[in-house]
Structure formats: structure tokens, C-alpha cells
């Protein structure tokens, strides 16, 4: 992931992400191996305090997983931690 260029690339090639998906992936990767709550993701990726439904995060995570999978990567890199949030596998 290149934050300056806003690109995500790996062995399987580029992942075409929207700016919001990029910020979400960056927030997860910065905390790889740790569980990140939906509220923390709203703050980190959106710059919001808890003012909206956290289902917004769930919807974007689904789209992010779909794009990760379409690019040839394991969508399981982004794990759901039931009742709390998400974790990016190390």
C-alpha cells in the first residue's frame, strides 16, 4: 500500500479502490492483527465521530472484500470479529 500515491498493489496486481475504501484498508492495515471497532473505523477512515449507523462500515467492508477478491487476493484478509469490528490478517 502506497499512501502517498493512494494505490494498493501486491503480487496479484493492483486493487482498484475508491478513496473511502483506500482509507478503510489503510486504517485496518495500520492495525494489522488487532481488532478495530466500527466506531474507530468511522473515525479513522471517515473522520467522523459516532454520528451515524455503523452499518456504513459493514457495507464498505463488503465492497472492499469484493474488490480484494476480484484482484486475486483472499477476501479473508479482512476478518469479521463478531460483535466488535474487523481485523486485517498479518
Beta strands, then each sheet from edge to edge (+ up, - down):
strand 1: 8-10
strand 2: 13-15
strand 3: 35-37
strand 4: 78-81
strand 5: 85-88
sheet 1: 1+ 2-
sheet 2: 3+ 5- 4+
end
